[in-house]
Amino acid sequence: VSTKLNRSHAVTGTRALILPTLGRTDKDVQAGGKQFVTVEDSMGMVHASRGNLTPASPHLLSEPAIIARLARAVLGAGSRTDWEAFERD
């Protein structure tokens, strides 16, 4: 899950699955409202960061949405975790 292509995508192993995601400066609005990510500064303090840029594509998803969709696809209906709720909020 990457916000941009980097060298390790091209040199690691024989196959790679690159899943582009929203960057921390991109807007992410879900059913639960405008989302934010947390970032750690050089002093170890964690802050919320809310994007204000229009994403490069309407098809880009947030990292939590990607993970939730993968979990639903792999674990199926047998999972007791509400992955759709994670994706919505």
Secondary structure, DSSP 4 states (H G I P E B T S, - for coil): -BSS--THHHHSSS-----BB--TTB--EETTEE--EEEE-TTS-EEEE---BPPS-TT-B-HHHHHHHHHHHHHGGG--S-HHHHHH-
